[in-house]
Amino acid sequence: MHTPNPVSLAAKLSGEPEFREIGVGPWAETHPGEPRPDDPASPGFDARFDTQLLDDGDRRNVLDRYRYWTVQAIRDDLDARGRHDFEVAVENWTHDFNIGSMVRTANAFTARRVHIVGPHKWNRKGALMTELYQHVEYHPSIDELVECWRHRIAGEIAYERAQAKAAAIRAHTIAAQTGAMQPGDAASAVDAVREATADIARADARIRELEESRIIALDIIPGAVPIETYRFPKRCLMLFGAEGPGLSQKALDLADDVVYISQFGSVRSINAGAAAAVAMHGYIAQHI
């Protein structure tokens, strides 16, 4: 027979702590008498629900609005709601156990993408399965990551310029036709021109954001700027290194900015997973 852990046994005998139950049980228990949402014949049928979770209950580390949903449905909903404009890259040369924590934090703050630089194998324990809800990409080197990033930003700028051009053509075409329109149609045309003009302004604003995008290395080195005074650009890629050695020299060389978290104790740096959480929250605090 398995011998109970003495610490766990002492905690149980003390009467504390009494943990809250997280999640929900089987659908039949939590919604007695209600039709199952995975039943096509039910008026509340919803393809996002997972049959196995409805049978067994859902104790996953997800928000309550996602209870019983499939992994793909949750991921699609996060995309539809809109992820934030920052991306996260982690160097994986030392198989650092903090990577899982960084991925979990990236999910909590809905990073647009997570990039793993180096071997595909990494310690997923700290991620608590949150990597399933993220767009995770793998890169063989920091050079390849940065090249992909630069191309992606260039592509986004080209797309916005095409959108602005299409809106300008639409506005010009409508404006040229207004002279021959009836009064009611002319009023609608004016609204259409106004909408097209607004689309041009939105595209121009987005292009400016993309042109200001930066690759930001998080590390404590001479010349780095304190995160407390740093203004995160709307579109950015944050680079994180391993516990101990920090970022590689190549990553530091390729970054546009290097930022550090001010510290006041005796250690050189804080835990890499904690540093990533501070940086991501710093971005969120500035952009929501």
C-alpha positions as CSV (number, residue, x, y, z in Angstrom):
1,M,0.0,0.0,0.0
2,H,1.2,3.5,-0.9
3,T,2.5,5.4,2.2
4,P,0.9,8.9,2.3
5,N,3.2,11.9,2.0
6,P,3.7,13.1,5.6
7,V,3.3,16.7,4.7
8,S,0.0,16.0,2.8
9,L,-1.2,13.8,5.7
10,A,-0.5,16.6,8.2
11,A,-2.3,19.1,6.1
12,K,-5.3,16.8,5.9
13,L,-5.4,16.1,9.6
14,S,-5.2,19.9,10.4
15,G,-8.5,20.4,8.5
16,E,-6.8,23.0,6.3
17,P,-6.7,23.8,3.5
18,E,-10.1,23.1,1.9
19,F,-9.5,23.6,-1.8
20,R,-12.2,24.9,-4.1
21,E,-13.3,22.6,-6.9
22,I,-12.3,24.0,-10.2
23,G,-14.3,23.4,-13.4
24,V,-17.5,21.5,-13.9
25,G,-18.7,17.9,-13.6
26,P,-20.5,15.9,-16.3
27,W,-23.3,17.8,-18.2
28,A,-26.0,15.5,-16.8
29,E,-25.0,16.5,-13.2
30,T,-24.5,20.2,-13.7
31,H,-27.4,20.7,-16.1
32,P,-30.0,18.0,-15.0
33,G,-32.9,17.7,-17.5
34,E,-31.3,20.0,-20.1
35,P,-30.7,18.7,-23.6
36,R,-27.1,18.2,-24.4
37,P,-25.5,20.8,-26.7
38,D,-23.8,18.1,-28.8
39,D,-27.1,16.6,-29.8
40,P,-27.9,17.7,-33.4
41,A,-31.6,17.3,-32.6
42,S,-31.4,19.7,-29.7
43,P,-32.5,23.3,-30.3
44,G,-29.3,24.4,-28.5
45,F,-27.0,22.3,-30.6
46,D,-23.5,23.8,-30.8
47,A,-20.7,22.1,-32.7
48,R,-18.1,23.7,-30.4
49,F,-18.9,21.3,-27.5
50,D,-16.8,18.2,-26.9
51,T,-18.7,14.9,-26.3
52,Q,-16.1,13.4,-24.1
53,L,-16.0,16.5,-21.8
54,L,-19.7,16.6,-21.6
55,D,-19.6,12.9,-20.5
56,D,-16.8,13.2,-18.0
57,G,-16.7,16.9,-16.9
58,D,-14.3,19.6,-17.6
59,R,-11.5,20.4,-15.1
60,R,-9.1,22.0,-17.5
61,N,-7.4,25.3,-16.8
62,V,-9.7,27.4,-19.1
63,L,-12.1,30.3,-18.6
64,D,-15.6,29.3,-17.6
65,R,-17.0,30.5,-20.9
66,Y,-15.0,27.7,-22.6
67,R,-16.2,24.9,-20.4
68,Y,-16.9,21.7,-22.5
69,W,-15.6,23.3,-25.7
70,T,-13.1,21.5,-27.9
71,V,-9.5,22.7,-28.1
72,Q,-10.0,23.9,-31.7
73,A,-13.2,25.8,-30.8
74,I,-11.4,27.7,-28.0
75,R,-8.4,28.5,-30.3
76,D,-10.7,29.7,-33.0
77,D,-12.6,31.9,-30.6
78,L,-9.4,33.5,-29.3
79,D,-8.5,34.3,-32.9
80,A,-12.0,35.7,-33.6
81,R,-11.9,37.9,-30.5
82,G,-8.5,39.2,-31.6
83,R,-5.1,38.5,-30.2
84,H,-2.8,41.2,-29.1
85,D,-0.2,42.6,-31.5
86,F,2.9,41.3,-29.7
87,E,4.7,38.0,-30.4
88,V,7.0,36.1,-28.1
89,A,10.1,34.2,-29.0
90,V,12.1,31.9,-26.7
91,E,15.5,30.5,-27.3
92,N,15.6,26.7,-26.5
93,W,19.3,25.9,-26.7
94,T,19.5,24.7,-23.0
95,H,16.0,23.0,-22.7
96,D,15.1,25.6,-20.1
97,F,12.2,24.5,-17.9
98,N,10.9,28.1,-17.9
99,I,9.7,27.8,-21.5
100,G,6.4,26.2,-20.4
101,S,5.8,29.1,-18.0
102,M,6.5,31.6,-20.8
103,V,4.0,29.9,-23.1
104,R,1.4,29.8,-20.4
105,T,1.8,33.6,-19.9
106,A,1.7,34.2,-23.6
107,N,-1.7,32.5,-23.6
108,A,-2.9,34.5,-20.6
109,F,-2.2,37.7,-22.5
110,T,-3.2,36.3,-25.9
111,A,0.1,36.8,-27.7
112,R,-0.4,36.6,-31.4
113,R,2.2,33.9,-31.8
114,V,4.8,32.0,-29.8
115,H,8.1,31.1,-31.5
116,I,10.5,28.4,-30.2
117,V,14.0,28.9,-31.5
118,G,16.1,25.7,-31.5
119,P,15.0,22.1,-30.9
120,H,11.3,21.3,-31.1
121,K,11.4,19.4,-27.9
122,W,10.8,21.5,-24.8
123,N,9.4,21.0,-21.3
124,R,5.7,21.4,-21.7
125,K,4.8,20.7,-18.0
126,G,4.7,24.4,-17.0
127,A,2.5,25.3,-20.0
128,L,-0.4,23.3,-18.5
129,M,-1.6,22.4,-22.1
130,T,-2.0,26.1,-23.0
131,E,0.3,25.6,-26.0
132,L,-2.7,23.9,-27.6
133,Y,-4.6,27.2,-27.8
134,Q,-1.6,29.2,-29.2
135,H,-0.1,29.5,-32.6
136,V,3.3,28.0,-32.0
137,E,6.0,28.2,-34.6
138,Y,9.5,26.6,-34.6
139,H,12.7,28.1,-36.0
140,P,16.1,26.5,-36.4
141,S,18.0,29.7,-35.7
142,I,17.5,33.3,-34.5
143,D,18.5,34.5,-38.0
144,E,15.7,32.5,-39.5
145,L,13.2,33.8,-36.9
146,V,14.2,37.5,-37.5
147,E,14.0,37.0,-41.3
148,C,10.5,35.5,-41.0
149,W,9.5,38.4,-38.8
150,R,10.7,41.0,-41.2
151,H,9.0,39.4,-44.1
152,R,5.7,39.1,-42.1
153,I,5.7,42.8,-41.2
154,A,6.5,43.7,-44.9
155,G,3.6,41.5,-45.9
156,E,1.2,43.2,-43.4
157,I,2.3,46.6,-44.7
158,A,1.7,45.6,-48.3
159,Y,-1.8,44.3,-47.4
160,E,-2.7,47.5,-45.6
161,R,-1.5,49.6,-48.6
162,A,-3.6,47.5,-50.9
163,Q,-6.6,48.0,-48.6
164,A,-6.0,51.8,-48.6
165,K,-5.6,51.8,-52.4
166,A,-8.9,49.9,-52.9
167,A,-10.7,52.3,-50.6
168,A,-9.4,55.3,-52.5
169,I,-10.5,53.9,-55.8
170,R,-13.9,53.1,-54.4
171,A,-14.3,56.6,-53.0
172,H,-13.1,58.2,-56.3
173,T,-15.5,56.1,-58.3
174,I,-18.5,56.9,-56.1
175,A,-17.7,60.6,-56.1
176,A,-17.5,60.7,-59.9
177,Q,-21.0,59.3,-60.1
178,T,-22.8,61.5,-57.7
179,G,-23.5,64.2,-60.2
180,A,-25.9,62.0,-62.1
181,M,-27.6,60.5,-59.0
182,Q,-31.0,61.2,-57.6
183,P,-31.0,63.1,-54.2
184,G,-31.6,59.9,-52.2
185,D,-28.9,58.0,-54.0
186,A,-26.5,60.9,-53.7
187,A,-27.0,60.9,-49.9
188,S,-26.1,57.2,-49.8
189,A,-23.1,57.9,-52.0
190,V,-21.8,60.5,-49.6
191,D,-22.1,58.0,-46.7
192,A,-20.2,55.5,-48.9
193,V,-17.4,58.0,-49.6
194,R,-17.2,58.9,-45.9
195,E,-16.9,55.2,-45.0
196,A,-14.2,54.7,-47.7
197,T,-12.3,57.7,-46.4
198,A,-12.5,56.2,-42.9
199,D,-11.1,52.9,-44.3
200,I,-8.2,54.8,-45.8
201,A,-7.5,56.5,-42.4
202,R,-7.6,53.1,-40.6
203,A,-5.2,51.6,-43.1
204,D,-2.8,54.5,-42.9
205,A,-2.8,54.3,-39.1
206,R,-2.1,50.6,-39.2
207,I,0.8,51.1,-41.7
208,R,2.4,53.6,-39.2
209,E,2.1,51.1,-36.4
210,L,3.7,48.4,-38.6
211,E,6.5,50.7,-39.7
212,E,7.2,51.4,-36.0
213,S,7.4,47.6,-35.1
214,R,10.4,46.5,-33.2
215,I,12.2,43.4,-32.1
216,I,12.8,43.7,-28.4
217,A,15.4,41.7,-26.4
218,L,14.8,41.3,-22.7
219,D,18.1,41.0,-20.9
220,I,20.3,42.8,-18.5
221,I,23.4,44.1,-20.4
222,P,25.2,47.4,-20.6
223,G,23.3,49.8,-22.8
224,A,19.9,48.3,-22.1
225,V,17.0,50.6,-21.2
226,P,14.8,50.1,-18.1
227,I,11.4,48.6,-18.9
228,E,9.8,51.1,-16.5
229,T,10.5,53.9,-19.0
230,Y,10.3,51.9,-22.3
231,R,7.3,52.5,-24.6
232,F,6.4,49.2,-26.2
233,P,5.4,49.6,-29.9
234,K,2.0,48.2,-30.8
235,R,3.5,45.6,-33.1
236,C,6.5,43.9,-31.6
237,L,8.4,40.7,-31.1
238,M,9.8,40.0,-27.6
239,L,12.9,37.8,-27.4
240,F,13.6,35.8,-24.2
241,G,16.6,33.7,-23.4
242,A,17.3,30.8,-21.0
243,E,17.6,30.9,-17.2
244,G,21.2,31.8,-16.3
245,P,22.9,32.6,-19.7
246,G,20.1,34.8,-20.9
247,L,19.8,35.6,-24.6
248,S,22.5,34.6,-27.1
249,Q,24.8,37.3,-28.5
250,K,23.2,36.7,-32.0
251,A,19.8,37.5,-30.6
252,L,21.1,40.7,-28.9
253,D,22.8,41.8,-32.1
254,L,19.7,41.3,-34.2
255,A,17.3,43.1,-31.8
256,D,16.2,46.7,-32.3
257,D,16.0,47.4,-28.6
258,V,17.3,45.8,-25.4
259,V,15.2,46.2,-22.3
260,Y,15.9,45.2,-18.7
261,I,13.7,45.0,-15.6
262,S,15.0,47.1,-12.8
263,Q,16.0,45.1,-9.7
264,F,17.2,46.0,-6.3
265,G,18.4,42.9,-4.6
266,S,21.6,40.9,-4.8
267,V,20.9,38.6,-7.7
268,R,21.7,39.4,-11.2
269,S,18.3,38.5,-12.7
270,I,14.9,37.3,-11.8
271,N,13.5,34.0,-13.0
272,A,13.2,33.9,-16.8
273,G,9.5,32.9,-16.6
274,A,8.8,35.8,-14.2
275,A,10.7,38.2,-16.4
276,A,8.6,37.2,-19.4
277,A,5.4,37.7,-17.4
278,V,6.5,41.2,-16.3
279,A,7.4,42.2,-19.9
280,M,4.1,40.9,-21.4
281,H,2.0,42.6,-18.7
282,G,4.0,45.8,-19.3
283,Y,2.9,45.7,-22.9
284,I,-0.7,45.0,-21.9
285,A,-0.7,47.9,-19.4
286,Q,0.3,50.3,-22.2
287,H,-2.0,49.1,-24.9
288,I,-5.4,48.2,-23.5
